[in-house]
Amino acid sequence: MNWRIEPSPVFPYPQGLTLRLLVRSPILAWRMGLGRILGHVFVLITTTGRKSGLPRRVVTEYFTHRGKLIVPCAYGAHSDWYRNIMANPLVTAQTWQGAESLRAVLITGAEEIRALYPVAMRRNPVMMRAYLRSLAIDPDDVEDVVAKRERIAWFRFEPTAELTPPPLMTDLLWLWPFVLGVILTAAWLWHHYTHKSDS
């Protein structure tokens, strides 16, 4: 089989500064200490840039199967982090449980896809159905999913003792007093001018 993963047309790759900043906003939230909350649904993956050699980060959905992280890549080969992993599979993954050094493995086996399919559908059925349909795969037919598995980009993360990129630090905790101050100031101004206009 030709394991060249095509990008999914139903999930167009983020274009433009505003959209790209929006997509990267969970990384900012992670730096502000919200990883313990976000990490129940999302995983922060640090890869090594295939050209720069520098740490590159992305936040995406994941699910677990038999104690292993399974991470779908909706954009397939169009995604920078997919291409980084294919060049160097050693990554650092952060969830609510903390950071782990892992080796990413592109899932290609028929039986593994068959086993993962119901787990993925339970995790996020709406998005998974849309994703499979965009790849011309029948989301209600596991045999069709297995037969066309070369179109699917799912990674399994295996523990490793090898050196992986540094995890993202929570270095923006200091922003919380500022954010709280802005909220309290806005609330005071709203209260002040609302009551002033009523008098």
DRENVO-234752 format. One record per residue: residue in one letter; chain; x, y, z of N, C-alpha, C in turn. Coordinates in steps of 0.1 Angstrom, whole numbers, plus 5000, padded with zeros to 4 digits. Layout:
BEGIN
> resn chain n_c1 n_c2 n_c3 ca_c1 ca_c2 ca_c3 c_c1 c_c2 c_c3
> A A X Y Z X Y Z X Y Z
...
REM end
This chain:
BEGIN
> resn chain n_c1 n_c2 n_c3 ca_c1 ca_c2 ca_c3 c_c1 c_c2 c_c3
> M A 5008 4988 5000 5000 5000 5000 5009 5013 5000
> N A 5003 5023 4994 5010 5036 4994 5005 5044 5006
> W A 5014 5046 5016 5011 5053 5029 5013 5067 5028
> R A 5009 5074 5017 5010 5088 5016 4997 5094 5020
> I A 4997 5100 5032 4984 5105 5038 4981 5119 5032
> E A 4969 5120 5026 4965 5133 5020 4958 5141 5030
> P A 4959 5154 5029 4951 5163 5038 4936 5162 5037
> S A 4929 5163 5048 4915 5162 5047 4908 5175 5043
> P A 4900 5175 5032 4894 5187 5027 4884 5193 5036
> V A 4878 5185 5045 4867 5190 5054 4874 5198 5065
> F A 4887 5196 5067 4894 5204 5077 4905 5212 5070
> P A 4902 5223 5064 4912 5230 5057 4923 5235 5066
> Y A 4935 5234 5061 4946 5238 5069 4945 5253 5072
> P A 4948 5257 5085 4947 5271 5089 4955 5281 5080
> Q A 4949 5290 5075 4955 5300 5066 4953 5314 5072
> G A 4962 5323 5071 4960 5337 5076 4965 5338 5091
> L A 4970 5349 5094 4975 5352 5108 4965 5349 5119
> T A 4953 5355 5117 4943 5354 5128 4939 5340 5131
> L A 4937 5332 5120 4933 5318 5122 4944 5310 5128
> R A 4956 5312 5124 4968 5305 5129 4970 5308 5144
> L A 4968 5321 5147 4969 5325 5161 4958 5318 5170
> L A 4946 5317 5164 4935 5311 5171 4938 5296 5174
> V A 4944 5289 5164 4947 5275 5165 4958 5273 5175
> R A 4967 5283 5176 4978 5282 5186 4975 5287 5200
> S A 4963 5292 5202 4959 5298 5215 4959 5288 5226
> P A 4956 5275 5224 4957 5265 5235 4972 5264 5241
> I A 4982 5267 5232 4996 5267 5237 4998 5278 5247
> L A 4992 5289 5245 4993 5301 5254 4986 5297 5267
> A A 4974 5290 5266 4966 5286 5278 4975 5276 5286
> W A 4982 5267 5279 4990 5257 5286 5001 5264 5294
> R A 5007 5275 5288 5018 5282 5294 5012 5290 5306
> M A 4999 5292 5307 4993 5299 5318 4988 5289 5329
> G A 4992 5277 5327 4989 5267 5337 4976 5259 5336
> L A 4970 5260 5324 4957 5253 5322 4958 5239 5317
> G A 4970 5234 5316 4972 5221 5310 4966 5210 5318
> R A 4964 5212 5331 4958 5202 5340 4943 5200 5336
> I A 4937 5211 5331 4923 5211 5326 4922 5207 5312
> L A 4929 5214 5303 4929 5211 5289 4934 5197 5286
> G A 4943 5192 5294 4949 5179 5291 4941 5167 5293
> H A 4928 5169 5297 4919 5157 5297 4913 5154 5283
> V A 4914 5164 5275 4908 5163 5261 4919 5165 5251
> F A 4929 5173 5254 4939 5177 5244 4953 5172 5249
> V A 4962 5170 5239 4976 5167 5242 4984 5177 5236
> L A 4995 5182 5243 5004 5191 5237 5016 5183 5233
> I A 5020 5184 5220 5031 5176 5215 5042 5185 5211
> T A 5054 5182 5216 5066 5189 5212 5074 5180 5202
> T A 5076 5185 5190 5084 5177 5180 5096 5185 5178
> T A 5105 5180 5170 5117 5187 5165 5115 5191 5151
> G A 5117 5204 5148 5115 5209 5135 5124 5202 5125
> R A 5118 5197 5114 5126 5189 5104 5136 5198 5097
> K A 5134 5211 5097 5144 5220 5090 5152 5227 5100
> S A 5146 5233 5110 5152 5241 5120 5160 5234 5131
> G A 5155 5222 5134 5160 5214 5146 5156 5220 5159
> L A 5146 5229 5159 5141 5235 5171 5128 5229 5176
> P A 5125 5230 5189 5112 5225 5194 5101 5232 5187
> R A 5091 5224 5182 5079 5229 5176 5067 5222 5183
> R A 5057 5230 5186 5046 5225 5194 5032 5226 5188
> V A 5024 5217 5191 5010 5217 5186 5001 5211 5197
> V A 4989 5216 5198 4979 5210 5207 4968 5204 5198
> T A 4964 5191 5201 4954 5184 5193 4947 5174 5202
> E A 4936 5169 5197 4928 5159 5205 4935 5146 5205
> Y A 4932 5138 5215 4937 5124 5216 4927 5115 5223
> F A 4930 5102 5222 4923 5093 5231 4933 5082 5235
> T A 4929 5074 5244 4938 5063 5248 4933 5049 5245
> H A 4942 5040 5243 4938 5026 5240 4948 5017 5246
> R A 4944 5009 5255 4954 5000 5262 4966 5007 5268
> G A 4962 5019 5274 4973 5027 5281 4982 5035 5272
> K A 4979 5035 5259 4988 5043 5249 4980 5055 5244
> L A 4987 5066 5242 4981 5077 5235 4979 5074 5221
> I A 4967 5077 5215 4964 5076 5201 4961 5090 5197
> V A 4968 5095 5187 4966 5109 5182 4962 5110 5167
> P A 4950 5113 5164 4947 5115 5149 4953 5128 5144
> C A 4956 5128 5132 4961 5140 5125 4952 5144 5114
> A A 4943 5153 5116 4932 5156 5107 4938 5162 5093
> Y A 4949 5169 5094 4954 5175 5082 4964 5166 5074
> G A 4967 5154 5080 4976 5145 5073 4989 5151 5070
> A A 4994 5148 5058 5008 5152 5054 5009 5167 5052
> H A 4998 5174 5052 4998 5188 5050 5002 5195 5064
> S A 5002 5187 5074 5004 5193 5088 5019 5193 5090
> D A 5024 5204 5096 5039 5205 5099 5043 5195 5110
> W A 5034 5192 5120 5038 5183 5130 5038 5169 5125
> Y A 5030 5165 5115 5030 5152 5109 5044 5150 5102
> R A 5048 5160 5094 5060 5159 5087 5072 5159 5096
> N A 5071 5167 5107 5082 5167 5117 5084 5153 5123
> I A 5072 5146 5127 5073 5133 5133 5078 5123 5123
> M A 5074 5124 5110 5079 5114 5100 5094 5116 5099
> A A 5100 5128 5101 5114 5130 5100 5121 5126 5113
> N A 5115 5127 5124 5120 5124 5137 5109 5120 5147
> P A 5107 5108 5149 5095 5103 5157 5096 5105 5172
> L A 5107 5110 5177 5109 5113 5192 5102 5126 5196
> V A 5092 5125 5205 5084 5136 5209 5083 5136 5224
> T A 5078 5148 5229 5074 5149 5243 5059 5153 5242
> A A 5051 5145 5250 5037 5147 5250 5033 5151 5264
> Q A 5024 5161 5265 5019 5166 5278 5004 5165 5278
> T A 4999 5159 5289 4984 5158 5291 4982 5163 5306
> W A 4970 5160 5311 4968 5164 5325 4976 5156 5335
> Q A 4982 5145 5330 4991 5137 5339 5005 5142 5339
> G A 5009 5151 5330 5022 5156 5330 5029 5153 5316
> A A 5042 5154 5316 5050 5152 5304 5056 5138 5303
> E A 5056 5133 5291 5062 5119 5288 5071 5120 5276
> S A 5082 5113 5276 5091 5111 5264 5085 5099 5257
> L A 5082 5101 5244 5076 5091 5236 5081 5090 5222
> R A 5079 5078 5216 5082 5076 5202 5069 5075 5194
> A A 5067 5083 5184 5054 5082 5176 5055 5072 5165
> V A 5045 5064 5164 5044 5053 5154 5032 5055 5145
> L A 5033 5057 5132 5022 5058 5123 5015 5044 5123
> I A 5002 5044 5126 4994 5032 5126 4990 5028 5112
> T A 4994 5016 5108 4991 5011 5095 4984 4997 5094
> G A 4985 4990 5106 4980 4976 5106 4965 4976 5106
> A A 4959 4966 5098 4945 4965 5097 4938 4961 5110
> E A 4944 4952 5118 4937 4948 5131 4938 4960 5141
> E A 4949 4967 5141 4949 4978 5150 4939 4989 5147
> I A 4938 4992 5134 4928 5002 5130 4914 4997 5133
> R A 4911 4984 5131 4898 4978 5135 4895 4979 5150
> A A 4906 4978 5158 4904 4979 5173 4902 4993 5177
> L A 4908 5002 5170 4908 5017 5174 4895 5024 5169
> Y A 4890 5019 5158 4878 5025 5152 4867 5028 5162
> P A 4862 5018 5170 4851 5021 5179 4855 5030 5190
> V A 4867 5029 5195 4872 5038 5205 4872 5053 5200
> A A 4876 5055 5188 4877 5069 5183 4862 5074 5181
> M A 4853 5065 5176 4840 5069 5174 4832 5073 5187
> R A 4836 5066 5198 4830 5069 5211 4835 5083 5216
> R A 4848 5085 5213 4854 5097 5219 4848 5110 5213
> N A 4847 5111 5199 4842 5123 5193 4835 5118 5180
> P A 4822 5113 5181 4816 5107 5169 4813 5117 5158
> V A 4809 5130 5162 4806 5140 5152 4818 5143 5143
> M A 4829 5146 5149 4841 5150 5142 4847 5138 5135
> M A 4847 5126 5141 4852 5114 5134 4844 5111 5122
> R A 4831 5112 5122 4823 5109 5111 4826 5119 5099
> A A 4827 5132 5103 4830 5142 5093 4844 5139 5087
> Y A 4853 5136 5095 4867 5133 5091 4867 5121 5081
> L A 4861 5110 5085 4861 5098 5076 4854 5101 5063
> R A 4842 5108 5064 4835 5111 5051 4843 5120 5042
> S A 4851 5129 5047 4860 5137 5039 4870 5130 5032
> L A 4873 5118 5037 4883 5109 5030 4877 5098 5022
> A A 4863 5100 5019 4856 5091 5011 4856 5077 5018
> I A 4854 5077 5031 4853 5065 5039 4840 5064 5046
> D A 4833 5053 5045 4820 5052 5052 4822 5050 5067
> P A 4818 5060 5075 4820 5060 5089 4812 5049 5097
> D A 4802 5043 5090 4794 5033 5096 4798 5019 5092
> D A 4809 5018 5084 4813 5005 5079 4828 5003 5083
> V A 4830 4995 5094 4844 4993 5098 4853 4987 5088
> E A 4847 4978 5079 4855 4972 5069 4859 4982 5058
> D A 4851 4992 5056 4856 5003 5046 4867 5011 5053
> V A 4866 5013 5066 4876 5021 5073 4890 5013 5072
> V A 4889 5000 5074 4901 4992 5074 4906 4991 5060
> A A 4898 4989 5050 4902 4988 5036 4909 5001 5031
> K A 4905 5012 5036 4910 5025 5031 4919 5032 5042
> R A 4925 5023 5050 4933 5029 5062 4945 5037 5057
> E A 4950 5035 5045 4961 5043 5041 4958 5058 5040
> R A 4945 5061 5040 4941 5075 5040 4940 5082 5054
> I A 4941 5073 5064 4940 5078 5078 4954 5080 5084
> A A 4955 5092 5091 4967 5095 5098 4965 5094 5113
> W A 4968 5083 5119 4967 5081 5134 4981 5077 5139
> F A 4985 5083 5150 4998 5079 5156 4995 5072 5169
> R A 5003 5062 5172 5004 5056 5185 5017 5061 5192
> F A 5016 5065 5204 5028 5070 5211 5033 5059 5221
> E A 5046 5055 5219 5052 5045 5227 5062 5051 5237
> P A 5063 5047 5249 5073 5052 5259 5087 5049 5253
> T A 5096 5058 5256 5110 5057 5252 5119 5063 5263
> A A 5131 5057 5263 5142 5063 5272 5151 5072 5265
> E A 5148 5074 5252 5157 5083 5243 5154 5097 5246
> L A 5163 5106 5243 5162 5120 5245 5152 5126 5236
> T A 5142 5133 5242 5131 5140 5234 5132 5155 5236
> P A 5124 5162 5228 5125 5177 5230 5120 5181 5244
> P A 5124 5193 5249 5120 5198 5262 5105 5200 5262
> P A 5098 5198 5274 5084 5201 5275 5082 5216 5276
> L A 5069 5220 5274 5066 5234 5275 5064 5237 5290
> M A 5070 5248 5294 5069 5252 5308 5057 5261 5310
> T A 5052 5261 5322 5041 5271 5326 5048 5284 5331
> D A 5053 5291 5321 5060 5303 5324 5052 5316 5323
> L A 5039 5315 5322 5030 5327 5321 5020 5327 5332
> L A 5023 5321 5344 5014 5321 5355 5012 5335 5360
> W A 5022 5344 5358 5022 5357 5363 5011 5366 5356
> L A 5006 5361 5345 4995 5368 5338 4982 5368 5345
> W A 4980 5358 5354 4967 5357 5360 4963 5369 5369
> P A 4972 5374 5377 4968 5387 5384 4965 5398 5375
> F A 4972 5399 5364 4969 5410 5354 4955 5407 5348
> V A 4952 5395 5344 4939 5392 5338 4928 5394 5348
> L A 4930 5390 5360 4920 5393 5371 4918 5408 5373
> G A 4929 5415 5373 4928 5430 5374 4920 5436 5363
> V A 4922 5431 5351 4915 5437 5339 4900 5433 5341
> I A 4897 5421 5345 4883 5417 5347 4876 5425 5357
> L A 4883 5427 5369 4877 5435 5380 4875 5450 5376
> T A 4885 5455 5369 4884 5469 5364 4872 5471 5355
> A A 4871 5461 5345 4859 5462 5336 4846 5461 5343
> A A 4845 5452 5353 4833 5450 5360 4830 5463 5368
> W A 4840 5469 5374 4837 5481 5382 4833 5492 5373
> L A 4839 5494 5361 4835 5504 5351 4821 5502 5346
> W A 4818 5490 5343 4804 5487 5339 4794 5490 5350
> H A 4797 5486 5362 4788 5489 5373 4787 5504 5376
> H A 4798 5511 5375 4798 5525 5378 4790 5533 5368
> Y A 4793 5530 5355 4786 5538 5345 4771 5534 5343
> T A 4768 5521 5346 4754 5517 5345 4746 5524 5356
> H A 4751 5524 5368 4744 5531 5379 4743 5546 5377
> K A 4754 5551 5371 4754 5566 5368 4744 5570 5358
> S A 4742 5562 5348 4732 5565 5338 4718 5564 5343
> D A 4716 5555 5354 4703 5553 5359 4699 5565 5369
> S A 4709 5572 5373 4706 5583 5383 4702 5596 5377
REM end
